Amino acid sequence: MFDHKTFLKNVTHDSGVYRMFDKADQVIYVGKAKDLKKRLSSYFRANLSSPKTEALVAAIYRIETTITSSETEALLLEHNYIKTYQPRYNVLLRDDKSYPYILLTKERHPRLTAYRGAKKIAGEYFGPYPHAGAVRETLSLLQKLFPVRQCENAVYNNRSRPCLQYQIGRCAAPCVSGLVTDEEYDQQVNYARLFLQGKDSQVLEHLIGKMEKASATLDFENAARYRDQIQAVRSIIEKQFVSQDRLDDMDIIAIAYQLGVACVQVLFIRQGKVLGNRSYFPKVPANTDLSELTATFVGQFYLQAHLGRTVPNSIVVDHKLDEKAELETLLTEQAGRKVVIQDAVKGNKSKYLQLAQMNAKAALSLKLKETSLISERYIALQNLLGMEKIQRMECFDISHTQGNQTVASCVVFNENGALKSDYRRFNIEGITGGDDYAAMEQALKKRYDRELDPDKIPDVIFIDGGKGQLNRALQVFENLQVKWDKNAPHLIGVAKGVDRRAGQETLILSKFGKEIHLDPDDLALHLIQQIRDESHHHAITGHRKKRQKAFTQSGLETIVGVGAKRRQALLKYLGGLQGVKKATLDEIASVPGISKALAEVIFETLKD
């Protein structure tokens, strides 16, 4: 039992942060207080406020405190501790992804591209967008409206004639001289910039002026082109969800909670336009107050500056916040401008809040249905295999193109569905190209031929393949240096049907020594198909990345003595890879930093 009376005698009345530990010395809760002594004393009253607090107090073994100079400092430290320790009685936002932006580069002929990460490239950033799909959709839209290039510089620098995008009117082809002047191209870039800034009316005014000027000078061809562009822009503006009243940059946050599951919906509004929405499902301890959930979410969501999230001018929430002033102070300091949190709004903002609340309820309803279905599928699979409980399942697949760039994938599922943090890919090397058996053997050894934590040992392992693949996997497990419990794991082969159609799979159960065919509507089969398809997707995605990397390499990477700076100099002075390949020995030797001897090596390597 924790001796709280002795502990409280030595606690000060200063502001600060406290960490509660359990018997295993794990941090189970992090909190902050204006007065540490008063706050901590409240946990040990006769009548506690909620069952959650009662369960927390019962688990306390010791408490540590950290005194801070202000409440604002305590709030920041609290969120840093929550991020570090992931305490089970705190609300935890399980999201560590940065948000994508649209980047307009700063160069002679700027390009539009999707960008994620630290803003290291010179240019203008527009966003953030809620997900990559919204960025792709916006870039596709911009390409139809304004012929600004979206190609990589490696492509742009090596074009001798315009590409297909020019032929279909989606790029002005600044890569080829004579097709567009710098002034004309910059004009289209400016239109795209204004459009992304939400200044649609200015774009239309510019285009109408151009059309009228061309018409007055009897340049009807250009006048018709401007007319078509005006119609396209107007058509898009009509379809977009844009506020009639100019709204500040803001995020609208609404929460729906049911059956122990919380959905936080964030609606992103920039330059008066709704860029999209995103749902979050934080880990919420039972009986958590929704005001506490809102405050914790706002803190964790915006104070993680390393994720590159921008803080809007205004944040609208649907629950009152006790620590509103402290959060505003912290976010203002981080953003370098005034940031306001609003928990009572009227007019257009209230309409947006209602929209966010509606989306939160819909997303939560869908999540609960998915959770229920996953549970039913798990039970069906447990019954099929005669297992009381399946804690963890893993599935392996192999992907390659004619034996090249072979990649193996391992995906992990538990009773809650996909456990993506435990997914793995393995680069397969040193085998005969196309030998899937050897590839599977190498992947399994990399994964399992070492000591694993007990909770990381799977109950079931699915092998995407027939008898041959499964038999090789069984041989691998027989020869592993690490010996596991005889009851785990159960290896199962998933062989495709004759015409490779879903629902015709053959399951090869190694422990029972038999093959079975399940009904296409069987819930257990649906779960196996889901795991198998996820493994296939993970493998092929890794393979494509590896293949693309090999495809885009210049050929200079393999030459000893040619590092990144020398590669860059060769490509710059000789006009790209084609220029290097066509260059004579003397031309290569004339590049700064390239000696005569190294030039001979480069020349002979590329010639061969």
C-alpha positions as CSV (number, residue, x, y, z in Angstrom):
1,M,0.0,0.0,0.0
2,F,1.1,3.5,-0.8
3,D,1.7,5.6,2.4
4,H,0.1,8.8,1.1
5,K,0.1,10.6,4.5
6,T,3.8,10.5,4.8
7,F,4.3,11.4,1.2
8,L,1.9,14.4,1.3
9,K,3.7,15.9,4.4
10,N,6.7,16.6,2.1
11,V,4.9,18.0,-1.0
12,T,5.1,21.7,-1.6
13,H,2.3,24.1,-2.6
14,D,4.2,25.1,-5.8
15,S,2.9,24.5,-9.4
16,G,4.3,21.4,-11.1
17,V,3.9,18.0,-12.6
18,Y,3.4,14.7,-10.9
19,R,4.1,11.1,-12.1
20,M,2.4,8.1,-10.6
21,F,4.1,4.7,-10.7
22,D,2.7,1.2,-10.2
23,K,4.4,-1.8,-8.5
24,A,6.3,-2.7,-11.7
25,D,7.7,0.9,-11.6
26,Q,5.8,1.8,-14.8
27,V,4.4,5.4,-15.1
28,I,0.6,4.9,-15.0
29,Y,-0.5,8.6,-14.9
30,V,1.0,12.0,-15.5
31,G,-0.8,15.2,-14.3
32,K,-0.1,18.8,-13.6
33,A,-1.3,21.2,-10.8
34,K,-1.3,24.8,-9.8
35,D,-0.8,23.6,-6.3
36,L,0.8,20.2,-6.1
37,K,-0.1,19.6,-2.4
38,K,-3.8,20.4,-2.9
39,R,-4.1,18.4,-6.1
40,L,-2.4,15.3,-4.9
41,S,-4.3,15.4,-1.6
42,S,-7.6,15.3,-3.6
43,Y,-6.7,11.7,-4.8
44,F,-6.8,10.4,-1.2
45,R,-10.2,11.7,-0.1
46,A,-12.9,9.4,1.2
47,N,-15.2,9.9,-1.7
48,L,-13.5,10.0,-5.1
49,S,-15.1,11.6,-8.1
50,S,-15.1,8.6,-10.5
51,P,-14.4,4.9,-10.9
52,K,-11.4,5.8,-13.1
53,T,-9.8,7.7,-10.2
54,E,-10.5,4.9,-7.8
55,A,-8.8,2.4,-10.0
56,L,-5.8,4.7,-10.5
57,V,-5.3,5.3,-6.8
58,A,-5.5,1.6,-6.0
59,A,-2.6,1.0,-8.4
60,I,-0.3,3.7,-7.1
61,Y,3.0,2.4,-5.6
62,R,5.0,5.7,-5.5
63,I,4.7,9.3,-6.8
64,E,7.4,11.7,-8.1
65,T,6.9,15.4,-8.5
66,T,8.7,18.1,-10.6
67,I,8.3,21.8,-9.6
68,T,7.9,24.3,-12.4
69,S,8.1,28.1,-12.5
70,S,4.6,28.5,-14.0
71,E,1.4,26.7,-14.9
72,T,2.2,27.1,-18.6
73,E,5.6,25.4,-18.1
74,A,3.8,22.6,-16.2
75,L,1.4,22.1,-19.0
76,L,4.2,21.7,-21.6
77,L,6.1,19.4,-19.3
78,E,3.0,17.3,-18.7
79,H,2.5,16.7,-22.4
80,N,6.1,15.9,-22.9
81,Y,5.9,13.3,-20.1
82,I,2.7,11.8,-21.6
83,K,4.5,11.5,-25.0
84,T,7.5,9.8,-23.4
85,Y,5.8,7.4,-20.9
86,Q,2.5,6.7,-22.6
87,P,0.7,6.1,-19.2
88,R,-2.3,3.8,-19.3
89,Y,-4.6,6.2,-17.3
90,N,-3.9,9.2,-19.5
91,V,-5.6,10.0,-22.8
92,L,-3.1,9.0,-25.5
93,L,-3.2,10.3,-29.1
94,R,-1.8,7.4,-31.2
95,D,-0.7,9.6,-34.2
96,D,2.9,10.3,-35.1
97,K,2.5,11.2,-38.7
98,S,3.4,14.6,-40.2
99,Y,0.9,16.3,-42.4
100,P,1.4,16.8,-46.2
101,Y,1.7,20.2,-47.8
102,I,1.7,21.5,-51.4
103,L,5.1,23.1,-52.2
104,L,5.6,25.8,-54.8
105,T,9.4,25.7,-55.3
106,K,11.6,28.8,-55.6
107,E,13.5,28.5,-58.9
108,R,13.6,29.8,-62.4
109,H,10.6,27.7,-63.4
110,P,8.8,26.8,-60.2
111,R,7.1,23.4,-59.8
112,L,4.1,22.3,-57.7
113,T,4.6,19.1,-55.7
114,A,3.4,17.3,-52.6
115,Y,5.7,17.6,-49.6
116,R,5.9,16.1,-46.1
117,G,8.5,16.7,-43.4
118,A,10.7,19.6,-42.3
119,K,10.4,22.7,-44.5
120,K,14.0,22.7,-45.7
121,I,13.4,23.3,-49.4
122,A,13.1,27.0,-50.5
123,G,9.6,27.8,-51.6
124,E,6.0,28.5,-50.5
125,Y,4.1,25.8,-48.5
126,F,0.3,25.6,-48.6
127,G,-1.7,23.5,-46.1
128,P,-1.5,21.4,-44.1
129,Y,-3.9,18.9,-45.8
130,P,-5.5,16.2,-43.7
131,H,-4.1,13.3,-45.8
132,A,-2.1,12.6,-49.0
133,G,-5.3,12.0,-51.0
134,A,-6.4,15.6,-50.5
135,V,-3.0,16.8,-51.8
136,R,-3.1,14.6,-54.8
137,E,-6.7,15.7,-55.6
138,T,-5.7,19.4,-55.3
139,L,-2.6,18.9,-57.5
140,S,-4.6,17.2,-60.2
141,L,-7.1,20.1,-60.1
142,L,-4.3,22.7,-60.4
143,Q,-2.9,20.8,-63.3
144,K,-6.2,21.2,-65.2
145,L,-6.4,24.9,-64.4
146,F,-2.9,26.2,-64.6
147,P,-0.1,24.7,-66.8
148,V,2.6,24.7,-64.1
149,R,5.0,21.8,-64.2
150,Q,4.8,19.1,-61.5
151,C,7.7,16.9,-62.7
152,E,10.9,16.2,-60.8
153,N,14.0,18.3,-61.6
154,A,15.8,15.2,-62.8
155,V,13.1,14.9,-65.5
156,Y,12.9,18.6,-66.2
157,N,16.7,19.1,-66.6
158,N,17.0,16.3,-69.2
159,R,14.1,17.0,-71.5
160,S,14.8,17.7,-75.2
161,R,11.2,17.8,-76.3
162,P,7.9,18.3,-74.4
163,C,6.2,15.4,-72.6
164,L,2.7,14.2,-72.8
165,Q,1.5,16.7,-70.2
166,Y,2.2,19.5,-72.7
167,Q,0.4,17.6,-75.4
168,I,-2.8,17.5,-73.3
169,G,-2.5,21.1,-72.1
170,R,-1.5,20.4,-68.5
171,C,2.0,21.9,-68.6
172,A,3.5,24.8,-70.5
173,A,6.7,22.9,-71.1
174,P,9.2,25.4,-69.7
175,C,11.8,22.6,-70.0
176,V,12.0,23.2,-73.8
177,S,13.0,26.6,-75.1
178,G,10.7,28.5,-77.4
179,L,7.4,27.1,-76.2
180,V,6.7,29.6,-73.3
181,T,8.4,32.7,-72.1
182,D,9.5,33.2,-68.5
183,E,7.0,36.0,-68.1
184,E,4.1,33.9,-69.4
185,Y,5.1,31.0,-67.2
186,D,5.5,33.2,-64.1
187,Q,2.0,34.5,-64.7
188,Q,0.5,31.0,-64.5
189,V,2.6,30.3,-61.4
190,N,1.1,33.5,-59.8
191,Y,-2.4,32.3,-60.7
192,A,-1.8,29.0,-59.0
193,R,-0.3,30.8,-56.0
194,L,-3.4,33.0,-55.7
195,F,-5.7,30.1,-56.0
196,L,-3.9,28.2,-53.3
197,Q,-4.2,31.3,-51.1
198,G,-7.9,31.3,-51.5
199,K,-7.9,34.5,-53.7
200,D,-10.1,33.0,-56.4
201,S,-11.7,36.3,-57.3
202,Q,-8.3,37.9,-58.0
203,V,-7.5,35.0,-60.3
204,L,-10.7,35.5,-62.2
205,E,-10.1,39.3,-62.4
206,H,-6.7,38.8,-63.9
207,L,-7.9,36.2,-66.4
208,I,-10.9,38.4,-67.5
209,G,-8.5,41.4,-68.0
210,K,-6.2,39.2,-70.1
211,M,-9.2,37.9,-72.2
212,E,-10.5,41.4,-72.8
213,K,-7.1,42.7,-73.7
214,A,-6.5,39.9,-76.2
215,S,-10.0,40.4,-77.7
216,A,-9.3,44.1,-78.2
217,T,-6.1,43.4,-80.1
218,L,-8.0,40.8,-82.2
219,D,-5.9,38.0,-80.7
220,F,-8.9,35.7,-80.7
221,E,-6.9,32.5,-80.2
222,N,-5.5,33.6,-76.9
223,A,-8.8,35.2,-75.9
224,A,-10.5,31.8,-76.4
225,R,-7.8,30.2,-74.3
226,Y,-8.3,32.7,-71.4
227,R,-12.1,32.2,-71.8
228,D,-11.8,28.4,-71.3
229,Q,-9.5,28.9,-68.3
230,I,-12.0,31.3,-66.7
231,Q,-14.8,28.8,-67.2
232,A,-12.7,26.0,-65.6
233,V,-11.8,28.2,-62.6
234,R,-15.5,29.2,-62.1
235,S,-16.6,25.6,-62.3
236,I,-14.2,24.6,-59.6
237,I,-15.1,27.5,-57.3
238,E,-18.8,26.5,-57.5
239,K,-18.0,22.9,-56.5
240,Q,-15.7,23.8,-53.6
241,F,-17.0,24.1,-50.0
242,V,-16.0,27.8,-49.4
243,S,-17.4,30.1,-46.7
244,Q,-19.1,33.2,-48.0
245,D,-17.7,35.2,-45.1
246,R,-13.9,35.3,-45.1
247,L,-12.9,33.0,-42.2
248,D,-9.5,32.9,-40.5
249,D,-7.3,29.9,-40.7
250,M,-8.9,27.5,-38.1
251,D,-9.3,23.9,-37.0
252,I,-12.7,22.7,-35.8
253,I,-12.5,19.9,-33.2
254,A,-15.5,17.8,-32.3
255,I,-15.7,14.6,-30.1
256,A,-18.1,11.7,-30.2
257,Y,-17.9,9.0,-27.4
258,Q,-19.7,5.7,-27.1
259,L,-19.0,2.3,-25.6
260,G,-15.5,3.2,-24.4
261,V,-14.4,4.4,-27.8
262,A,-13.8,8.1,-28.6
263,C,-13.6,9.7,-32.0
264,V,-12.0,13.1,-32.4
265,Q,-12.9,14.8,-35.7
266,V,-10.6,17.7,-37.0
267,L,-11.9,19.9,-39.8
268,F,-9.1,21.9,-41.5
269,I,-10.1,25.3,-42.8
270,R,-7.4,27.4,-44.6
271,Q,-8.0,30.7,-46.5
272,G,-11.8,30.2,-46.1
273,K,-11.7,26.7,-47.7
274,V,-12.4,23.4,-46.1
275,L,-9.2,21.4,-47.0
276,G,-10.7,18.2,-45.6
277,N,-11.2,16.3,-42.3
278,R,-9.5,13.6,-40.4
279,S,-10.7,11.2,-37.6
280,Y,-8.6,10.2,-34.6
281,F,-9.3,7.4,-32.2
282,P,-7.1,8.2,-29.1
283,K,-6.7,5.6,-26.3
284,V,-9.1,6.8,-23.6
285,P,-9.2,5.3,-20.1
286,A,-12.7,4.3,-18.9
287,N,-14.9,7.1,-17.3
288,T,-12.7,9.9,-18.7
289,D,-14.4,13.3,-18.8
290,L,-14.7,14.7,-22.3
291,S,-13.4,18.1,-21.3
292,E,-10.2,16.3,-20.1
293,L,-10.1,14.4,-23.4
294,T,-10.5,17.7,-25.4
295,A,-7.7,19.5,-23.5
296,T,-5.3,16.5,-23.7
297,F,-6.0,16.1,-27.4
298,V,-5.4,19.8,-28.2
299,G,-2.1,19.7,-26.2
300,Q,-0.7,16.5,-27.7
301,F,-1.9,17.4,-31.2
302,Y,-0.4,20.9,-31.5
303,L,2.5,20.8,-29.1
304,Q,4.4,18.1,-31.1
305,A,6.3,20.6,-33.1
306,H,8.7,17.9,-34.5
307,L,5.8,16.6,-36.7
308,G,5.7,19.8,-38.6
309,R,2.1,20.6,-37.8
310,T,1.1,24.3,-38.2
311,V,-1.0,25.9,-35.5
312,P,-4.0,27.9,-37.0
313,N,-5.0,31.3,-35.7
314,S,-8.2,29.8,-34.2
315,I,-9.1,26.4,-32.7
316,V,-12.8,25.7,-32.1
317,V,-13.7,23.0,-29.7
318,D,-17.1,21.6,-28.5
319,H,-16.2,21.3,-24.8
320,K,-15.2,23.8,-22.1
321,L,-11.5,23.8,-21.3
322,D,-10.3,24.4,-17.7
323,E,-6.7,25.1,-18.9
324,K,-7.7,27.3,-21.9
325,A,-5.5,30.3,-21.0
326,E,-2.4,28.1,-20.5
327,L,-2.9,26.3,-23.8
328,E,-3.4,29.6,-25.6
329,T,-0.2,31.0,-24.1
330,L,1.8,27.9,-25.1
331,L,0.4,27.8,-28.7
332,T,0.9,31.5,-29.2
333,E,4.6,31.1,-28.2
334,Q,5.0,28.2,-30.6
335,A,3.2,29.8,-33.5
336,G,4.8,33.3,-33.0
337,R,1.4,35.0,-33.3
338,K,-1.9,35.2,-31.4
339,V,-3.7,31.8,-31.2
340,V,-7.3,31.7,-29.8
341,I,-9.2,28.7,-28.5
342,Q,-13.0,29.1,-28.8
343,D,-15.4,26.8,-26.9
344,A,-18.5,28.9,-27.6
345,V,-19.2,30.0,-31.2
346,K,-22.0,31.4,-33.3
347,G,-22.9,31.9,-36.9
348,N,-20.8,30.2,-39.6
349,K,-18.4,28.8,-37.1
350,S,-21.2,27.0,-35.3
351,K,-22.3,25.5,-38.7
352,Y,-18.8,24.1,-39.2
353,L,-18.8,22.8,-35.7
354,Q,-22.1,21.0,-36.3
355,L,-20.5,19.5,-39.5
356,A,-17.5,18.3,-37.5
357,Q,-19.8,16.8,-34.9
358,M,-21.9,15.0,-37.5
359,N,-18.7,13.5,-39.1
360,A,-17.4,12.5,-35.7
361,K,-20.6,10.5,-34.9
362,A,-20.5,8.9,-38.4
363,A,-16.8,7.9,-38.1
364,L,-17.4,6.5,-34.6
365,S,-20.4,4.5,-35.7
366,L,-18.3,3.0,-38.5
367,K,-15.4,2.2,-36.2
368,L,-17.7,0.4,-33.7
369,K,-19.2,-1.7,-36.5
370,E,-15.6,-2.6,-37.8
371,T,-14.5,-3.5,-34.2
372,S,-17.6,-5.7,-33.8
373,L,-16.9,-7.4,-37.1
374,I,-13.2,-8.0,-36.3
375,S,-14.3,-9.6,-33.0
376,E,-16.7,-11.9,-34.7
377,R,-14.1,-12.9,-37.3
378,Y,-11.5,-13.6,-34.5
379,I,-14.0,-15.9,-32.7
380,A,-14.7,-17.8,-35.9
381,L,-11.0,-18.3,-36.5
382,Q,-10.4,-19.5,-32.9
383,N,-13.2,-22.0,-33.3
384,L,-11.8,-23.2,-36.6
385,L,-8.4,-23.8,-35.2
386,G,-9.6,-25.1,-31.8
387,M,-7.7,-22.4,-29.9
388,E,-9.0,-20.7,-26.8
389,K,-7.3,-17.4,-27.5
390,I,-5.3,-15.9,-30.4
391,Q,-3.2,-13.0,-29.1
392,R,-1.1,-12.4,-32.2
393,M,-0.9,-13.5,-35.8
394,E,1.7,-12.8,-38.5
395,C,1.7,-13.3,-42.2
396,F,4.6,-13.5,-44.8
397,D,4.6,-12.7,-48.5
398,I,7.3,-12.4,-51.2
399,S,7.4,-9.8,-54.0
400,H,9.8,-9.4,-56.9
401,T,9.9,-8.7,-60.6
402,Q,11.5,-11.6,-62.5
403,G,13.7,-12.4,-59.5
404,N,15.0,-8.8,-59.0
405,Q,14.6,-6.5,-56.0
406,T,13.1,-9.3,-53.9
407,V,11.3,-8.1,-50.8
408,A,9.6,-10.1,-48.0
409,S,6.9,-8.6,-45.9
410,C,5.6,-9.5,-42.4
411,V,2.3,-8.0,-41.2
412,V,1.0,-8.4,-37.6
413,F,-2.6,-8.6,-36.4
414,N,-4.1,-8.9,-32.9
415,E,-7.6,-8.9,-31.6
416,N,-8.0,-5.2,-32.5
417,G,-6.9,-5.6,-36.1
418,A,-3.7,-4.6,-37.9
419,L,-0.8,-3.8,-35.6
420,K,1.1,-1.6,-38.1
421,S,3.8,-0.5,-35.7
422,D,5.1,-4.1,-35.7
423,Y,5.1,-4.5,-39.5
424,R,8.4,-5.4,-41.1
425,R,10.0,-5.7,-44.5
426,F,13.1,-7.7,-45.3
427,N,15.5,-7.2,-48.3
428,I,16.3,-10.6,-49.7
429,E,19.8,-11.1,-51.0
430,G,22.2,-13.9,-52.0
431,I,19.6,-16.2,-53.5
432,T,18.8,-17.4,-57.1
433,G,16.5,-14.9,-58.6
434,G,12.9,-16.0,-58.5
435,D,13.5,-18.7,-55.8
436,D,10.5,-17.9,-53.5
437,Y,11.3,-20.9,-51.2
438,A,14.8,-19.5,-50.5
439,A,13.4,-16.0,-50.1
440,M,10.8,-17.3,-47.6
441,E,13.5,-19.2,-45.6
442,Q,15.7,-16.1,-45.4
443,A,12.8,-13.9,-44.2
444,L,11.7,-16.4,-41.5
445,K,15.3,-16.7,-40.2
446,K,15.7,-12.9,-40.1
447,R,12.4,-12.6,-38.2
448,Y,12.6,-15.6,-35.7
449,D,16.1,-16.8,-35.3
450,R,16.7,-14.7,-32.2
451,E,15.2,-14.3,-28.8
452,L,11.8,-12.7,-28.8
453,D,9.8,-11.1,-26.0
454,P,7.0,-13.6,-25.0
455,D,4.3,-11.1,-26.2
456,K,6.0,-10.9,-29.6
457,I,5.7,-14.6,-30.3
458,P,2.8,-15.2,-32.6
459,D,0.1,-17.9,-32.0
460,V,-0.5,-18.3,-35.7
461,I,1.8,-17.7,-38.7
462,F,0.2,-17.5,-42.2
463,I,2.4,-18.3,-45.2
464,D,1.1,-17.0,-48.5
465,G,1.8,-20.0,-50.7
466,G,1.1,-23.7,-51.1
467,K,2.6,-26.9,-49.7
468,G,6.1,-26.1,-50.9
469,Q,6.2,-22.8,-49.2
470,L,4.7,-24.2,-46.0
471,N,7.1,-27.2,-45.9
472,R,10.1,-25.0,-46.3
473,A,8.8,-22.8,-43.4
474,L,8.3,-25.9,-41.2
475,Q,12.0,-26.9,-42.0
476,V,13.1,-23.5,-40.9
477,F,11.4,-23.7,-37.6
478,E,12.8,-27.2,-36.9
479,N,16.3,-25.8,-37.4
480,L,15.9,-22.5,-35.5
481,Q,18.5,-21.9,-32.7
482,V,15.6,-20.6,-30.5
483,K,13.2,-23.2,-29.2
484,W,9.6,-22.1,-28.4
485,D,6.7,-23.6,-26.5
486,K,5.4,-26.6,-28.4
487,N,1.9,-25.1,-28.6
488,A,3.1,-22.0,-30.6
489,P,3.0,-21.1,-33.3
490,H,0.6,-22.8,-35.7
491,L,1.9,-22.5,-39.3
492,I,-0.8,-22.3,-42.0
493,G,-0.4,-22.2,-45.7
494,V,-2.8,-20.0,-47.7
495,A,-2.8,-21.4,-51.3
496,K,-4.8,-19.5,-54.0
497,G,-7.5,-21.3,-56.0
498,V,-7.2,-22.6,-59.5
499,D,-8.2,-19.3,-61.1
500,R,-6.8,-17.2,-58.2
501,R,-10.2,-15.9,-57.2
502,A,-11.0,-14.8,-53.6
503,G,-13.1,-17.4,-51.8
504,Q,-11.4,-20.4,-53.5
505,E,-8.3,-20.5,-51.2
506,T,-7.0,-23.8,-49.7
507,L,-5.9,-23.7,-46.1
508,I,-3.1,-26.1,-45.2
509,L,-3.1,-26.6,-41.4
510,S,0.3,-27.9,-40.4
511,K,-0.7,-29.0,-36.9
512,F,-3.6,-31.1,-38.1
513,G,-1.9,-32.3,-41.3
514,K,-4.9,-31.6,-43.5
515,E,-6.2,-29.2,-46.1
516,I,-9.5,-27.5,-45.9
517,H,-11.7,-25.3,-48.1
518,L,-14.0,-22.8,-46.3
519,D,-17.3,-21.4,-47.6
520,P,-16.7,-18.0,-49.3
521,D,-18.9,-16.4,-46.7
522,D,-17.1,-17.8,-43.7
523,L,-16.0,-15.1,-41.3
524,A,-12.7,-16.9,-40.4
525,L,-11.8,-17.0,-44.2
526,H,-12.6,-13.3,-44.4
527,L,-10.1,-12.6,-41.6
528,I,-7.4,-14.7,-43.3
529,Q,-8.0,-13.0,-46.6
530,Q,-7.7,-9.6,-44.9
531,I,-4.4,-10.6,-43.3
532,R,-3.1,-12.2,-46.6
533,D,-4.1,-9.1,-48.7
534,E,-2.4,-6.8,-46.2
535,S,0.8,-8.8,-46.4
536,H,0.7,-8.8,-50.2
537,H,0.1,-5.0,-50.2
538,H,3.0,-4.4,-47.8
539,A,5.4,-6.6,-49.8
540,I,4.5,-5.1,-53.2
541,T,4.8,-1.5,-51.8
542,G,8.3,-2.3,-50.5
543,H,9.3,-4.0,-53.8
544,R,8.1,-1.0,-55.8
545,K,10.1,1.4,-53.7
546,K,13.2,-0.7,-54.1
547,R,12.6,-1.1,-57.8
548,Q,12.1,2.7,-58.2
549,K,15.3,3.4,-56.3
550,A,17.2,1.1,-58.6
551,F,15.6,2.6,-61.7
552,T,16.4,6.2,-60.7
553,Q,20.0,5.6,-59.8
554,S,22.3,7.3,-62.2
555,G,24.8,4.4,-62.4
556,L,27.5,6.6,-60.8
557,E,26.6,5.3,-57.3
558,T,28.5,2.1,-57.8
559,I,31.8,3.7,-58.8
560,V,34.3,3.8,-56.0
561,G,35.6,7.4,-55.4
562,V,32.4,9.1,-56.7
563,G,30.5,10.4,-53.8
564,A,27.4,12.6,-53.6
565,K,29.3,15.9,-54.3
566,R,31.2,14.4,-57.3
567,R,28.0,12.9,-58.7
568,Q,26.3,16.2,-58.4
569,A,29.2,18.0,-60.2
570,L,29.3,15.5,-63.0
571,L,25.5,15.8,-63.6
572,K,25.6,19.6,-63.4
573,Y,28.6,20.2,-65.7
574,L,27.8,17.6,-68.3
575,G,24.0,18.1,-68.5
576,G,22.5,15.2,-66.6
577,L,23.1,11.5,-66.9
578,Q,22.7,11.3,-70.7
579,G,25.4,14.1,-70.9
580,V,27.8,12.1,-68.7
581,K,27.2,8.9,-70.7
582,K,27.9,10.8,-74.0
583,A,30.9,12.7,-72.7
584,T,34.5,12.0,-73.8
585,L,37.3,11.1,-71.4
586,D,38.7,14.6,-71.6
587,E,35.3,16.2,-70.9
588,I,34.8,14.0,-67.8
589,A,38.3,15.0,-66.6
590,S,37.5,18.7,-67.0
591,V,34.8,18.5,-64.3
592,P,36.1,20.1,-61.0
593,G,37.1,17.5,-58.5
594,I,37.6,14.7,-61.1
595,S,41.1,13.5,-61.6
596,K,42.4,12.0,-64.8
597,A,42.6,8.5,-63.2
598,L,39.1,8.8,-61.8
599,A,37.8,10.0,-65.1
600,E,39.1,6.9,-66.8
601,V,37.3,4.7,-64.2
602,I,34.1,6.6,-64.8
603,F,34.4,6.5,-68.6
604,E,35.1,2.7,-68.7
605,T,32.4,1.9,-66.1
606,L,29.7,3.8,-68.0
607,K,30.9,2.5,-71.4
608,D,30.5,-1.1,-70.1
